[in-house]
Amino acid sequence: MNWKRARTDEKKNERKEAIYEAAYTLFKANGYDKVSFNGIASEAGFTKSNMYRYFSSKEEIFLNVFASLFEQWFEDYCARLQKLNEDERVDNFIKAWVHSFLAHPKLMDLMPILFSSLEKNSSYQQLQAFKRLSKSLLYRITLEIGRIYPQVQGEKAFRFLSLGYAVTVNCWTANSQSEALTKLYQEEEFKDLKPDFEYDLSESIEIIIRGLRVT
């Protein structure tokens, strides 16, 4: 597709969405290191010079894509938390966390890249802007967690988020199986080793939240 220069905000947003979708497709398929700025431009139907009207680097594109997906998840998760009462049953709290991520698979696909590759390659200014956004959103989540479980406030709530994200990424990555692993887990000998994202993550979140409530 050959894009003409966008002259309205609506058209500019349309162009950015096309870039976001192209970048997501390539990052999911190829990982971070094998994707280039030129490759994203080509996937989106842009020339390199046109891409520079919107973004200056691959890192900036990724951070913008991730931030957009993260904000969507944030709104969803906060809405789920707001429906929970003080001292809510732990299983309901766990469901809010697990189901919020199941509803946003694109975010989950990119989370391993954020933690393993991106933060090693981004500039100070790029990371500073992204971390400020993340911190402000995460702070709002900690307030909801503290409301639900008064024993888990402030640093403890942030600790929950840190541990929760780590196990969530690990469980999601474990479920991204190659053809060989998929075939292996079909054998009777290895069926018990087959990862189950929802079950494994639920068990992990329960251990974390129960531990933080009693310490």
C-alpha positions in Angstrom: 0.0 0.0 0.0 1.3 3.4 -0.9 0.4 6.0 1.7 0.0 9.7 0.7 1.1 12.3 3.3 -1.4 12.6 6.1 -2.8 16.1 6.6 -5.3 15.6 9.3 -5.1 14.1 12.9 -7.5 11.4 11.8 -5.3 10.4 8.9 -2.1 10.6 11.1 -3.7 8.3 13.7 -4.7 5.9 10.8 -1.1 5.8 9.7 0.2 5.1 13.2 -2.3 2.3 13.7 -1.0 0.7 10.4 2.5 1.0 11.7 1.5 -0.5 15.1 -0.2 -3.5 13.5 2.8 -4.1 11.1 5.2 -3.9 14.0 3.2 -6.2 16.2 3.0 -8.8 13.4 6.8 -8.7 12.9 7.8 -8.7 16.6 5.5 -11.6 17.3 6.7 -13.6 14.4 10.5 -12.8 14.5 11.3 -11.5 18.0 12.9 -8.2 18.6 16.4 -8.5 17.2 15.4 -9.8 13.8 13.0 -6.9 13.1 14.3 -3.7 11.5 12.9 -0.2 11.1 12.9 -0.7 7.3 11.2 -4.0 7.7 8.3 -2.4 9.7 8.1 0.3 7.1 7.8 -2.3 4.3 5.2 -4.3 6.2 3.1 -1.2 6.8 3.5 -0.1 3.1 5.6 3.0 4.0 8.8 4.3 2.6 11.6 4.8 5.1 11.3 8.6 4.7 7.6 8.5 5.4 8.1 6.4 8.5 10.4 9.1 9.9 7.4 11.5 10.0 6.0 9.3 12.8 8.8 7.5 14.5 12.6 7.8 14.8 13.6 4.2 15.5 12.5 0.6 16.0 12.7 1.1 19.7 10.3 4.0 19.7 7.8 2.1 17.6 7.9 -0.9 20.0 7.5 1.3 23.1 4.5 3.0 21.5 2.9 -0.3 20.5 3.5 -1.7 23.9 2.3 1.4 25.8 -1.0 1.4 23.8 -1.6 -2.3 24.5 -0.6 -1.8 28.2 -3.1 1.0 28.6 -5.9 -1.1 27.2 -5.0 -3.9 29.6 -4.8 -1.4 32.5 -8.3 0.0 31.8 -9.7 -3.6 31.7 -7.9 -4.8 34.8 -8.9 -1.7 36.9 -12.5 -2.2 35.9 -12.3 -5.8 37.1 -10.7 -4.8 40.4 -13.3 -2.1 41.0 -15.9 -4.8 41.1 -14.2 -6.5 44.0 -15.0 -5.8 47.6 -12.7 -5.4 50.6 -11.2 -8.7 51.7 -12.6 -10.3 48.5 -12.3 -14.1 48.1 -8.8 -14.8 46.8 -10.2 -16.9 43.9 -12.1 -13.9 42.6 -9.0 -11.7 42.8 -7.0 -14.3 40.9 -9.6 -14.6 38.2 -9.5 -10.8 37.7 -5.7 -11.0 37.1 -5.7 -14.1 34.9 -8.7 -13.2 32.8 -7.5 -9.7 32.2 -4.4 -11.1 30.5 -6.3 -13.7 28.6 -8.4 -10.9 27.2 -5.2 -9.1 25.9 -3.1 -11.7 24.1 -1.3 -9.1 22.0 0.1 -7.6 25.1 1.2 -11.0 26.4 3.0 -11.7 23.1 5.1 -8.6 23.5 5.8 -8.7 27.3 8.7 -11.2 27.0 10.4 -8.9 24.5 10.0 -5.9 26.8 11.8 -7.6 29.6 14.4 -9.6 27.6 15.5 -7.3 24.8 14.0 -3.9 24.5 15.2 -2.4 27.8 18.8 -3.2 26.7 18.5 -1.2 23.5 16.4 1.8 24.2 17.7 5.3 24.9 17.5 6.9 28.3 14.9 9.4 27.0 12.7 6.6 25.5 12.9 4.5 28.7 12.2 7.5 30.9 9.0 8.4 29.1 7.8 4.8 29.1 8.7 4.2 32.7 6.8 7.4 33.8 3.7 6.2 32.0 4.0 2.7 33.5 4.6 4.0 37.0 1.6 6.2 37.0 -0.7 3.4 35.8 0.8 0.9 38.1 0.4 3.2 41.1 -3.3 3.4 40.3 -3.5 -0.3 40.3 -1.7 -0.5 43.7 -4.4 1.7 45.2 -7.1 -0.7 44.1 -5.1 -3.7 45.4 -4.7 -1.9 48.8 -8.4 -1.2 48.9 -9.2 -4.8 48.4 -6.6 -6.2 50.7 -5.5 -3.6 53.3 -2.6 -5.8 54.3 -1.1 -5.4 50.8 -0.5 -1.7 50.3 2.3 0.5 49.0 5.5 -1.4 48.5 3.7 -4.7 49.0 1.3 -3.9 46.2 4.1 -3.0 43.9 5.8 -6.2 45.0 2.7 -8.2 43.9 2.8 -6.5 40.5 6.5 -7.2 40.0 6.2 -10.9 40.9 2.8 -11.2 39.2 4.2 -9.9 35.9 7.2 -12.2 36.1 5.2 -15.4 36.6 2.6 -14.2 34.0 5.3 -13.8 31.3 6.9 -17.1 32.3 3.6 -19.0 32.1 2.7 -17.4 28.7 6.1 -18.2 27.3 5.8 -21.8 28.4 2.6 -22.2 26.5 4.2 -20.9 23.3 5.2 -24.3 22.1 7.0 -25.5 19.1 5.6 -28.3 16.9 8.1 -30.7 18.5 6.9 -29.8 22.1 3.2 -30.0 21.0 3.8 -33.5 19.7 5.8 -34.5 22.8 3.0 -33.4 25.2 0.6 -35.6 23.3 2.5 -38.7 24.4 1.1 -40.4 27.5 4.6 -40.3 29.1 4.7 -36.4 29.0 1.1 -35.4 29.3 1.5 -34.4 33.0 4.3 -31.9 32.0 2.1 -30.0 29.5 1.8 -26.3 30.6 -1.7 -24.9 31.3 -1.5 -21.1 31.3 -4.7 -20.4 33.3 -4.1 -23.2 35.9 -0.4 -22.5 36.3 -0.8 -18.8 36.5 -3.7 -19.0 39.0 -1.7 -21.3 41.3 1.3 -18.9 41.2 -0.8 -15.7 41.8 -2.5 -17.4 44.8 0.8 -18.2 46.3 2.0 -14.6 45.9 -1.1 -12.8 47.2 -1.6 -15.2 50.1 2.1 -14.8 51.1 1.9 -11.0 50.9 -1.3 -10.9 53.0 0.3 -12.7 55.9 3.8 -11.2 55.9 
